[in-house]
Amino acid sequence: MLPDLDTLRQQLMLPQLVNGGLETLLNHLIQRTEYCEPYLRKLQEKVLAVHFEHLNQQIYLMFSAQRVDLLHQYEGSTDCAIRIS
């Protein structure tokens, strides 16, 4: 039996929804933090890969001067990688 199209669509959208929520929360916290701009400037154009071994998921944090972007896929090379078990 094939899965229902609506169920499949919801399952595919859930990771994007979680990713968007985490990115929004992270950037909101960054904006509320005093003196974070010098640190973000040092990290500008750097990419951090975070691998969650228990979930078998990987995310990439791409830093800019004012914000952080969360990505599920990244084609380039990373500057640092972290494994969380």
MOWOWO-V835745 format. One record per residue. N is the residue number from 1. PHI is phi in degrees with one decimal (* if undefined). OMEGA is omega in whole degrees, 0 to 359 (NA if undefined). D_LAST is the distance of its C-alpha to the last C-alpha in Angstrom with 1 decimal. Layout:
BEGIN
N|PHI|OMEGA|D_LAST, N|PHI|OMEGA|D_LAST
END
This chain:
BEGIN
1|*|180|35.2, 2|-79.6|179|33.8, 3|-68.8|177|31.6, 4|-63.7|183|33.5, 5|-61.2|179|33.5, 6|-65.7|178|32.8, 7|-64.2|179|29.8, 8|-63.4|180|28.4, 9|-63.0|179|29.1, 10|-65.4|180|27.3, 11|-66.5|180|24.2, 12|-75.4|181|24.3, 13|-84.2|183|25.1, 14|-59.3|178|22.4, 15|-60.2|179|19.6, 16|-67.4|178|22.3, 17|-65.9|178|23.3, 18|-63.6|180|19.9, 19|-60.9|179|19.5, 20|-63.8|178|23.1, 21|-65.3|178|22.5, 22|-64.5|179|19.6, 23|-64.1|179|21.6, 24|-62.6|179|24.7, 25|-62.6|180|23.0, 26|-60.3|181|21.5, 27|-69.9|175|24.9, 28|-64.6|178|26.8, 29|-64.5|178|25.0, 30|-63.5|180|25.7, 31|-65.2|181|29.3, 32|-84.6|182|29.7, 33|-88.8|178|28.4, 34|-73.0|174|31.3, 35|62.3|180|31.3, 36|-86.9|183|28.3, 37|-59.2|178|30.5, 38|-60.2|180|30.7, 39|-70.7|178|27.0, 40|-66.4|178|26.7, 41|-62.9|177|29.6, 42|-67.1|181|27.9, 43|-91.6|184|24.9, 44|-53.5|180|27.3, 45|67.1|174|26.7, 46|-96.7|180|23.3, 47|-128.1|179|20.3, 48|-112.4|176|16.6, 49|-99.6|178|14.0, 50|-121.2|180|10.7, 51|-108.8|177|8.4, 52|-93.8|186|6.1, 53|-64.6|182|4.9, 54|-63.4|180|5.6, 55|-93.1|185|8.6, 56|54.0|180|9.4, 57|-127.5|177|10.9, 58|-133.3|174|11.8, 59|-126.6|179|14.1, 60|-122.7|176|16.5, 61|-106.4|181|18.2, 62|-108.9|186|21.7, 63|-95.0|171|23.7, 64|-130.2|185|27.4, 65|-67.9|182|29.9, 66|-123.5|186|29.7, 67|-154.4|176|26.6, 68|-126.0|176|23.1, 69|-104.8|177|22.8, 70|-101.7|181|19.7, 71|-126.6|175|19.7, 72|-88.4|179|18.0, 73|-132.2|178|19.9, 74|-147.9|185|21.2, 75|-85.6|185|23.6, 76|-82.1|179|24.0, 77|-89.7|180|22.2, 78|-97.8|179|19.6, 79|-87.7|181|20.3, 80|-156.3|179|16.8, 81|-135.2|178|13.2, 82|-126.9|174|9.9, 83|-111.5|178|6.5, 84|-115.8|182|3.8, 85|-104.1|NA|0.0
END
